[in-house]
Amino acid sequence: MKNYQKHHGWLPIAGLWLLGAFCDRLWFALDRSIPSWDQADYLTGALNYGQALQTPQWFSGEWWRSLWLLSSKMPPGTYIMTAFFHNLFGIEADHATLVYLFFSAILLPSVYGLGRLLFNPQIGVWAAALCLMFPGLYHARLDFLLDFPLTALVTFSFYSLTLWKVTEPLELASLPSKNLPRHDRSFFLKSPACQAWFWAIVLGLSVGLSLMIKQTALFFLITPIVWVIVSTIKDRRWVRCLQLMVAALVTGLVMYPWYRTNWLLVFTGSQRAAIQAAVAEGDPAIYTLPAWTFYAEQLPHHVSWPFLVVPVVGFMFYWWRSRGDRHLTELTADLENPVWKSHFNSPFKWLAVFWIGSYVFFSLILNKDFRYVFPYLPVVSLVLAYGLMLFPRNWGKWVRWGTCSAALVLILADVWPVYEWHPDIVASHHAYRGLDWPHREAIAEIMETSPYLRSTLGVLPSTPMINQHNLNYYGNLQQFQVYGRQVGTRRSHVSQDARSLDWFLTKTGNQGSVPTEAQGAIVALVETGGEFDLAASWPLPDESTLNLYHHRLPMVTVEAVEASATEGMITLDRVTVPPESPPGVPIPVSYEWTGDWDLLRDGVVVLTWQLQSPAASTSLRDSWLHDHGIGKGELQAMTAPLQAKVIERMAMLPPGDVASGTYTLAATYLNRKTGETQGIEVPTVAIAINPAATATPAPELDWITQLRSLSAALPQGPKALEFIFNEMGRVNQYDPIQDYLIQAEKALEYRLKQEPDNVELAYNLAFSQVLQQNVKGSISAFERVVQLDSENPYAYAYLGFVNLYGWHPRQAEPAIKRALELGPDGIEVQLLYGISALMQGNIFATWSRLREFIPPLGQFLVLLIGWIILFLFAVIFIVIWVRYRKIVGKIVQ
């Protein structure tokens, strides 16, 4: 223990950190490139968390839920850390990368600590230096990705596990039989037992934080953790088992809030990333040799050829010279820590557990990528540093420094030369010093044209430098006023996409990774369809041209007006509709609103088009709805008082079974913040519904109308769900912050107070809550649905599902049982029934409910594994309880 408890050797690590920081910041100062797809996406995530943390509400459960929902697929650990650096240094991309200095300050000491613990301080220093110079890791430091933070936290977790592993607990015999005097109470703090407990807690914290960076941290750490658990149980060291249980508890406390909130999207998103992405990218199948050699082939590119070849030569040289040379063999004793060897034999065995386990797991994953295995490179650095130390002392120093010099030349060739832009060097890490890309100019043009609105920009190309993610990032830098979204990727959605946005960006030349047919069709609609004008264009450094198009008649326009006598009120100045229209088809409508800006921005208008005289048949409807936020909810917050006129050009949808006749408008203003309502005087307007009328061309339906139309199919059950969610995914692209869901929620809650027995409105409200991932709201809404639609099995199934999603399996059980009693077709409800038993920990009920869906071989394996797990847990808990009671009793004495 004494060897690794010495507080020396940290000065070289501080020097390496400063050297790495200087080189990295110099590169960022010279580089003028644009963040690519993933980098821009992660930078945007940091901006979102930075904005949320400006006004924290630490004691509000709803605020915490909304915080975790800001990143529903990727854990937000890196985003939250970056948000603090944004607050200190600014929100530009180069300022965001300052967070990597913090992660370097975790990585380098962790690697050094591992080297000192397993071998000696010299190997620790060299391993840390290699981590600075490995191409894989310095590439990760020069891109704002999650891989470098993950590498730092995984390495620190492995270091914590290793420290805990070599820290011996205090034996029972060494415990004092009587209470210690006050001046001796520090004995407990200095004892190996307390150190073991301390490192167990640090281990739990570090593993939890690793999983808050990226889910794949589990694949690196699971093998050494399981190895330790098995060896601890095998040695019957039950106090150590208890420490591991405490570490697991700490890990759960750290990761629980985010994973509990987003567990379903994490599961489905991981499945898409692992399977669908692999198929799309053409990655090798798992049963082929390339799937298992992929990362081995990448290793020279991860660590560079000099750092791979020379240490391997060192191992070979040592092996050749050590044959029969006992004295040379004994010299290697200086390279290995005797503390580690005395307890756990060879340190290479421990490193191999981590490295080989990680390699196997990532080879099993279908989706392969150069950067996925970066977190095992620090372990590789320890092995290679050991190999560099195996050369004879008289000339080994020259070998090591010569190898570093050769690697340094390769680094300079990879990073520092400054070339003019060319598409073929997109993946290069040269500091780009070419012409600026016009992202900021495009965003400025949109903001100048629509200064009062939150705009969504349809980005049609998808190249590394021109894509929806980096346009979205630069738009979000401007107070989140412009959002970039990729549309036009499905041929069936092209027409709707082109009619749903006011701004589009096209590009000549290379279009990038987009579906050719669909993208060509939407580009033709935008550029030559006659509804868009070219607002601006810019030449690009790759010799192509960027074109920005704006709709001739935007869906929302805003004009500042002089203050009037109606200040403090909202007025509806004009409504424009065609004189007649057939039922069941969209009708163009224009509304003109005037009022105070804050009232306009916070306003949801509850609009009802009502038949003037009763319908001839009671089976026909006599009204339709057109509720929406004023300006579709796209009005920006303004610091200065303002009165404005908002003109909306929209479409509404009368139902297909609406009665013929003349319809007029009734309007109510609802303040979404205060809940206050006021009647709105409506100008004279009427429209005749006539089946024989000719339909008038109309723009795309507003998002709330589409939401209500799609949710009307919910009572049909699973057969309608795929279509519904595909369509809602399309609509969500048009409103990037999904504000329309909040508008719909407020309007529907108001209407249900007026019509509490309206089952269609109840389904509408429940669907809006589900899309917002509001568990409590969804449960409450579906409880209303099952009251109103009590004979529909799917109403109960939905209620059961949202309870399961909120981790309320016991509350879900009665609803699922009722759904089964009503006898729906399909297996979905039966699967929910099995999942509810599984979430309640009832293994036998789970087996009886799900076994018919599992093939015979799978049934046998599940039973075997289940019984083994039950047996092991029973033994562990019984023995730990008996042994732990004895320890507590002895300490209390």
N, C-alpha and C positions, 0 to 999 in steps of 0.2 A: 504493500500500500504506500509505503513511504516514497517509492520511486515516482509515482504519478501524482503525489500530493504536493510535490515541490512547486513553488510558484516562481518558475524561471522559464525562459525560452519564449515568452510571449512577445518580447520586443521585435523579433524578426517578423512575427505575424502582423503586428501593427504596421511595420514597414511595408510588408506586402500589400496590406489593405490600402495604405496611402498610395503606393505605386499603382495599384489597380484603379483606384478612384481617379487619380490624375489622368491616366491613359484613357479611361472611359469618358471622363468629362471633356477631355480634349477632342475625342472623336465626335461626341454629341455637339460640341461647339462648331466643328467644321461641317458636320453633316446637314444637308438641307433637304433630305428625302421626305416622302410622305408615308405615314404608317399604312401598312397593307391591311388585308382583311381582318385577321384575328387581332393584330396589334391595335387597330382602330376600335374594334369591338370592345376590347378590354379597357382601353383608355376611356371609352364612353361609360363603361361600368363604373370606373373610378369617379368620373364626373357626377354620375347619378348619386353615388353614395356621398360624395362631397356636398352636393346640394341638400340631401336629406339630413346630413349631420349639422347643417347650419342652424337648424331649429329643432334640436332634439327634445323629445318628450319622454324622459327616461322611465316614468312611472305609468305610461300609457301602453296597455297591451296592444291596442290597435296600431299605434305608431310602430311598435316592434314588428308586428306582423307585416305592415307595409314596408318596413326596412328590409326584412328578409325576402319579400316578394320582388324587390328591385332586381335581384339576380336569381331567377327561378331555376336555372339549369346548372350554373357554375357556382361553387361556394364563393362567398364574397370576401374572404380573408385578405387577399391582395388588394382588392378595391378599397376596403376600409383603411388599410395601412396607407395606401396612396392618397386617400382623401385627407389624411393629416398632413402629408407633405404638400398637397395642393394648398391647404390653408396657410402653410408657412411660406411657401415659395412661389405660388402661382399655379395656374391651371393649364399651362402649355404642356405639350408632349414631353419636351426635354426636362421640364420640372418634375413631371410624373416619374421619370426614370431615376430620380434621386433616391427613390425608395429602395433601389437596388444596392445602394451603399449600405443601407441597414441590413439587407439580406446577406450581403458579402461579409458584414461584421458577424453574422451568425455562422455562415458556411466555413470561413477560414479557421476560426478557433475550433470549430467542431472537428474539422479534418485534422488539424494539429493535435487536438486532444485525443482523437482515435489513434493517430500515429504514435503519440507519446505513451498511450495506455497499452497498446498492443506490441509496440516495438521499442523505439526510443525517440527522444525529442528531435534528433536530426532527421529521421525519416518523417516525422510529423511536419517539420518545416518544408522539406522537399515536396511532400504530398500537397501541402497548401499551395506551394509555388506552381506545381503542375496544374492544380485546379484553376489558377489564374490564366494558364497558357493553353489549356485544352481548347481546341476550336469549338467543340460542342458547347462548352460553358461560356467562353467569351462571346460566341454568337448569341447565346441566351441573354447575356447581360446587355447586348446592344439592341435587342428587340424587346418591346414591352409585351411579354408573354408570361404565362403562369409557370413556365418550366423552371426558371431560375429560383423564384421564391419556393417552389415545391422542392427543388434540390436542396436548398438551405434548410428547410424545416425537416425534411426526411433525414438528412444527415445529422441534424441535431437530435432527432428522435433516436436514431441508431446509436449515437454517442451516449445519450441518456440511458438507453437500454444496456449498453456495454458497461457503463459506470455502475449501474444497478447490479449487473451480473457479477462484477468483481468485488462488490462491497458486501462483506460478510455480515450477517445479522449477529446480534449479541446472543451468545449461548445462554441457556437457562441457568447454568451453573455460575455464570459470571454476574448474575443479577444480585444486588445486595439483599440480604434477608430482612433488613430493617430499613426504616425510612432514612434517606440520606440527609445529612446536615444541609442547611441552606447554601453554604459555600461550595458544596459538592454537586449541586444540581446541574451544573454545566456538564457533568459527566454524561448525562443523557444526550445533550446536544452534540458532544464530541464522539459519542460512541458509534461504532459501526452500525448498530441497530437503527439509530436515528438517521444516520446517513443513508441507510438502505430505504427507510421510509421516505426521506426527502427525495431521493432519486426516483422512487416509484411514483411520487406525485408529479415530479418534473416530467417523467416519462409519459404519464397520462395527459398532462397539459400539452406537451409537444406533439404527441400523436393526434390529439384533438385539433390542434392548430394546423397540422399537416393536412388533415381531412377537411379543414376549412379553406385550404388553398385549392385543392383538387382531389376528386374522389380516388384517383389512381394512386395516391399515397398508400392506400391499403395494400396494393400489389407488391410494393417494396418492403413493407414492414411485417406483413402477415407471416412470412416464413420464419424470420428470426424470433418473432414473438411466440409462434406456436412451438418452435424448437425449445425456447426457454420454458414454456409451460410444461411441455412433455418431460423435459429433464428435471424440472422442479418436482413434478409429481412422482417421477421415477425415484428420485432421491428422498421422497417423503418429507420434504421441507415445507411444512404446512404454513408456517408464518410467511414464508416467501410467496406461497400461493395467495395468501390473504393480501399481501402487498400488491400483487398483480391484479387482484380483484378491485382494490382501491384505485389503482391506475386506470383500470377499465371504467370505473365509475367517473373519474375525473374526465376521461376522454368523452364519455357520454354527455356529461354536463356541458362541455365546451361545444360539441357539435350538434347537440339535440335540437336547439331552437330552429336553426336553419333547415336541417334535414327533416324535422317533423313538419315544417311548413311546406316543404317542396318535394317530399319523398316521391310522389307519383311522377312528377316531371323529371326528377333525377333518374328514376328507373326507366321511363320511356325514352328520355333523351340519351341515356347511356346505351340503350339498345340500338337506337338509330345510329349513334356514333360508331358503335362497334361492328354493326352488321351492314346497314345500308350504305354508310360511307365507304366501307371496305369494298363493297360490290361496285359502287360508283367509281372508285379510284383504281379498280383492277388489282387489288392486293391479292397475294397468293392464298389459296385455300389452306386450311389448317393441316390437311393430310398430305401436303406436298413438302418436299425438302426445302424449297426456298422460304417457306413460312418459318422454318426453324433455323435457317442460316442468315436471315435478313439482318438481324442486329449484330451478328458476328461480322458480317461483311461491312457494316457501318462503323465498326470499332476503330479502324484506322482513321476514318474521317472525324470521329469523335475526339480522338486523343492526339492525332497527327502521327505520321510515320516515324519520325525520330524518337518520340516518346514511347512508341510501341516496339520498334525494332531493337533499340539499344538495351532497354531493360530485359527483353527476352534473351538477347545475347549474353547479358550479365548472368541470368539464371543458367544458361547453357554452359558458360565459361566456368561458373562455380561448380556445376555438376561434374564437368569434365576433370577439373583440378581436384575435386574432393574425393574422387575414387581412391580409396586406400590412404588418403592424406588425413589422418585424424586431427592433426593440428589445425588444418584449414577449416575442418568442420566445426571445431570448437570456437573458431573466430566468429562464427555467425551468432554465437550466444550473446555477443554485444549488441546485436541488432534486435533482440526480442526481449520484452519486459519479463523478468522472472516471475513477477506477481501473476501475470496472465498465464504463463506456462505452468506454474505450480497448481493452478486451479482448473485450467481448461485445455491443457495440452497445447496444440499448435494454434496460433492466432489465424493462420490461413484457413483453418477449418471454419472458424467463426465468420470470416469475410466471405468464404465460399457459400455459406448458408444464405447470406444476404444476396450475393451476386447471382448465384445460380437460381435461387428462388425467384428473383425479379426477372431474370432472363426467361425462365419457363413460363411465368404468368403472361408476360408481354408477347411471347411467341404464340401462346394460346389465343390471344386476342386477335381477331381477324384484321382489324384496322391497324396498319403499321405506319409509323412515321419516324423520321430521323430524330426528332426531339423527345419522343415519349419516354426514352430510357435515360435521360440526362441524370436523374437522381442516383443512379448507381455508379456514375463516373467518379465521385469522390472515393468510393471504395476501390475502384480500379486504380486511382492515383496512389493509394497506399501500396498496392502490390507492385506497381511500376516503380515507385520510389524505392522500395526494398530492392528491386532488381538493379537499380542504378547504384546501390551501395555495395553490390557484390564484387565489384572490380577491385583489384589490389590497391592498397592505399597509396602506393607511390605514383601511380598514374590514373587512379580512379577519379581523382578530382578533375583532371583534365577531360576525362570522358564525360563526366556529368556537365561541366560547363560548356564543353563543345556541343553536347546534345541540346542544351538550352539555346545556344547560339544558332544552331541550325533550325530549331523550332521557331526562334524569334524571327529569322529571315522569312519563314513561311507565313508567320503572323503579319509581318509588315506587308508582304505581297498580297495577303488576303484582305487586309483592313485599310491600310493607309493610302495606297495609290489612288489618285483622283482621276476618274475617267469621265468623259462626257456620257450622257445617258444613251443607253441602247437597250432595246427589249430583251436581248439575249443575256444580259447580266442582272436580271431582276433579283435573283436569289443571292447575289453577291453582297458582301458586307463592306464594300468600299464606301468611304465617306463621300456621299454624293455632293458635288459642287456645281452641278449643271443649272439649267434654267429652272425658275420656280414653276411649280404646278399651280393652276388657277383655282384651287378649291375655295380659297378665301374670297376671291373675286366673284365666283358663282354664288356663294352664300350672301355676299353683300348686295348683289343685284336683286336677289329675291327679297331681302329685307327692305331694300329701298323701294321696291315696287309695292310690297305688302307690309308696311311698317307696323300695322296694328294686329297682324294675324300670326298664328302659329301655322307654318306651312309644312306640307309633306312633299318632298321632291322624289319623283319616280326616277330612279337611276337605272337606265336600260343596259349599259355595258357593265361588265364585271371583270376588270383587269386588276393587277396588283396595285396600280396607282389611281385608277378611276373605278370606284366601286361604292356600293351602298353604305358600307361601314365607314370609310373615311370621309365621305360626304356628310354622313350623319354625325360623325365626330366633330367636324368643323362647324356644322350647324349648331350642335349642342354647346360648343364653346361660346356662341353668341347668345347667352342666356336661354338656351334651349328653344330658340325661336324657329329653327329649321331642322327637320328630320329627313334623313335619306332612307328610302326603302327600295328594295329590288322588286319590280313587278314585271309582268309580261313573260313569265317563265313557263306558263301553261297555255297551250293553244286555246283551251276552252275558256280561259279567263281574260283573253286579250281584250275583247270588246269592253268588258266591265272595267278592267284596269285603266284603259284609255279614257273612260268616261268618269272616272272617280277621283282624279287628281288634276290640279291646275298647273302643276309644274313638272316638266320632264327634262332629263338630260340625256343627250345622245352623243355618239362619238363616231368619227370615221375610222377606217382601218380596223385593227384587231379589236374584236368585241369581247374577248376573254372567255371565261367559263360560263356561257349562257346557252340555253337550248336554241339552236339556230332558227328553226321554223317559227317558233312563238316569238322570239325576239325580233326577227325580220318583219313579222306581221305588225307588231305594235310600233316599231320604228316607222313603218310606212304610214300607219294611222296618225302618228304624231307629226311627222314631217310633211306629209302630203295630203292628210285627210281634210284639211281646210278649217279645222277648229282651233288650231294653235298657231301662234305667231312666234317667229324667232326673236327672242329677247336680247340675246348676246351670244357671241362665240369667241373662242380663244384658241390660238395655236398652242399645241402641246409639245413638250420636249422630244417626244417620239415621232414628230413630224405628222401627227394626225391633228384633227380639229375637234374641239369640244363645243357642243351646241346646247344652249339653254332655251327651252320653249315654254311659253305661257299661254294659257287658255284665253281666247278672245273674250268670252263671257265667264269670268270666274264664278265659282259657286257662291263665294262670299266676298263682298266688297265693303269697305268701311270708309266713311267720309266724316271728317270733323265738322261740326256745325256750331253756330253761335248758341249761347245759352238762351233758353226760352222760358216761357211762363210755366211750362210743364216740368221744370227742373225737379228732380226727386221722384219722377214717375217714368213709366215706360208707356209709349204710345205705339200703336200699330197704324201706320199712315196709309198703307196701301197693300192690297192683296190682288194679285193678278193670276187668273186661271182662264182656260179656254171656256167658251160658253157651254159645251157639252162634251161628254166622253163616255165610252162604253165601260161597263163594270169589269173589274179584274185586270185592268192594265194600268201602268203608271200614268199619272197626270202631271204635267208641268205646273209648278206653282211658284210664285215669287212673293216674298214677304218683305216689307220695309218697316224697320223698327227704329225708333228714336228715343234717346234717354241718356241718363248719366252712365258713364262708362262702367263703373263698378256694378251697377244694377244690370246692365246689359251682359257683362261678363259672367255674373253669378246667376243669370236668369235661365230657367227652364220654362218653356211655354207649353201649356197643356191645351192642345187644340183638338176640337171635335167638330167634324163636318156632319151636321144633323139634317135629316129629312124634314122638310117643312110640314108635310101632312103624313098621317099614318100610312104604313104600307098596306097593300091589299091583302097580303099573305103574312101571317105572323111568323112563318118560317124564314122570311127574308130579313136581312139586317137593315136597320134604318140609320146607321151611322158608321163612320170610320174615324180612326185616330191619326194625328200627325204630330205627336209630342216630340220635342227636340230642344236642345240647348240653343240659345240665341247665337247666331253665327256658327252653328254646329259645334259650339263649345271651343272654337278656335281663337277666341279673342285673347290677346296677350295682356298681362298685368301692366298697368301704367302707373308711373309715380306721380304725374301731374294730373289734376282734375281735368276731365274732358267730357264734353257732350258729343255724341256721335250718332250718325245714321248707319244702320247695318242693313244691307240688302242681301237677301238670301235667294238663290236660284236653285230650286230643289225639285223633287218629284214625290208625290204621295201615291198611295195604293189603296183604292176602294176594293173591298173584298169581291170575289166573283159572285157571291150570293147576295149582294146588296140590292135593295129594292130600287126600281126606277123612280125618278122624280127629281125635284129640285132640292139642292142641299145648300145650307148656309153655315157660316162658321161661328163657333163660340170659343172664346179664348180666356185663359186664366194664366196669370204670371205667378211662378213659384220660385222663390229665392232658395237656391240649393244649399246655401250656408245657414240661413236663419230658419228656413222652413215656412216663412211667411208667404201668404198668397194675396193676390188682389185681382179683381176682375179687370179685363181689358176691353175697352170699347172697340168694336170691330167696324171698319168702314163697310159700306154696302157692297156685298159680293155674293154671288150665287153661281152654282154650276149644276147642270142637268145631267143626270145619269140616264143614258139611253142606249140600250143594247144595239140599236141600229146606227149609232153615231160612229164617225171615223176617229180613230185614236190620233192624238196629237203627239208628235215626237217629244220625248221627255228625257231629261238627264237621268243619271243613275239615282236610284232610291237612296234616301239618307240612311245612315247606319242603324238607327234605332228601328226604322221600319223594317229593314232587312232582319234585324234581330228578332222582332216580333213575328215576322213571317216564318222564319226558320224554327223558332221555338214552338210554333203551332203544331209541328210534326213530332214533338217529344212524346205524346201519348202512344205513338206507334212503336216505341221501344227501339231495340238495337238496330233493326233494319234501317232506321232513319238516321242513326247517330253519325255514321261515317260521313254521309253527305252534309249533315248539319255542321259538323266540326270542320270539314274541309272548307265550307263556305265562310264560316266565321274566321278561319285562319286568313282567308283572303281579305275580309273586311278589316281585320286587325291591322293589316298592312297600311290601310288608308288612314287610320287613327293610331299613330304609334304609341300614344300613352293610354289608349282605350278609355278616353274620357266619356265616350258615348255610353259606356256601361253605367257610369255614375248618373248621367242624365236620365237614362232609362229607369234606373232604380228609383230615383226621386219621383219621376212622373208616375211610375207604376204604383209606388207606395201611396201616393196621393189618390190615384184612381181607385185602388182597392179599399180605401176608406169610404169612398162614395158607393162602390159596388163590391161589397165583401164576398159575394157569392159568385163572382165572375171567374170561372175556372181557367179561361184562356189567359186572363191577366195574371192569375196565380202562377201558371206555367211560365209566362214571360218573366215575371219577377224572379222566380227560382233559377231560370237559366241565366239571367244577368248576374245573380249572386255566384253561381258556379263559375262563370267565366272570370269573375273577379277573385276566385279562390277564397271567398269569404265563407269559412266553414259554418260559423254560427248563423249567418244570414241564410245560407243554403239550407241548413237543417230546419230553421224556422219556416222558410218559404215552402219546402216540400211537406212539412207537417200540415200546412194549410192545403196543399195540393191533394194530399191523401184524404182530407176531410171532404173536399169538393169532388174528387174523382175516385170515390172509394171502391169502385168495382174494376178499376184498371190495375192489373198486377204491376205494370211498369212504374206507376206512381210510387208504390211501396218499394220497388227495387231501387228507384232513384233515392228515396229516403234512406234506405239501407246503405247505399253506396256512399253518400255524403257523410254518413256517420262513420263508416269505415275509414274514409279519407281523413276525417278528423280524429282518428284513433279512439272511437267510441264503439267498439265491437259489441258490447253488451246491449247498448241501445239500438244497434242495427239489427240484432237478431230477430226481434218480434216483427219488424217490417219485412225482413226477408222471408220469414216463415209465412207471413200473410201473402206475399207475392207468390210463393210456391203453392199455397192453397188455391189461389185463383188460377193456377195452371197455365203460365205463359209458355209459348214455344221457345225452343233454343236452350242452350246450356248456360247462358250468362248468369241467370239467377242462381242456379245450382253452384256455380263457381263462387259467387258472392257468399253463399251459405257456407261453403268450405273455408273461405278466407276468414269469415267472422269467427269460426271455431279456432283457426290457426292463431288469429290475433288475440284470442282469449287464453292461449296456451293449452287448449284442449286437444292434445295430439290424437287421442283415440277418435274423437268426433271429427277431426280434420281428415283422418284416414278414411273413416266410413263415408264421408261426404264426397271425397275427391278421388277415391281409389278407382272408380270406373273411368276416370279420365286419364289414368296413368297406365302404360303398357305393363305386361306381367313382369318383365325383367326390372323395370323401374320400381314396381311395387316391392319386389324382393329387396332391392338396394335401399329403398326408403325405410323399410321395416328394420333392416339390419343396422343401418346408420342410426336410426332413431333409438333403438334399444341400447346400442353402445353409448350414445351420448347421455341417455338417461342414467345408465349404470355409472358412468364416470362422474357425472354431476352428483349423484347420490353419495358416492364414496368420498369425493372431495369435500362436500358440505359437512358430512358427518365427522370426518377426521379433523377438519379445520375447526369445527365447533368445539370438539373435545379438547384439542390442543390449545386453542385460543383461550378457553375458559381457565385453563391452568396458568397460562402466562398472565392473564389479567389478575388472577388471584394472588400470584406471587408479587406482582408490582404493587398491588394495593397493600399487602402486608408490609 
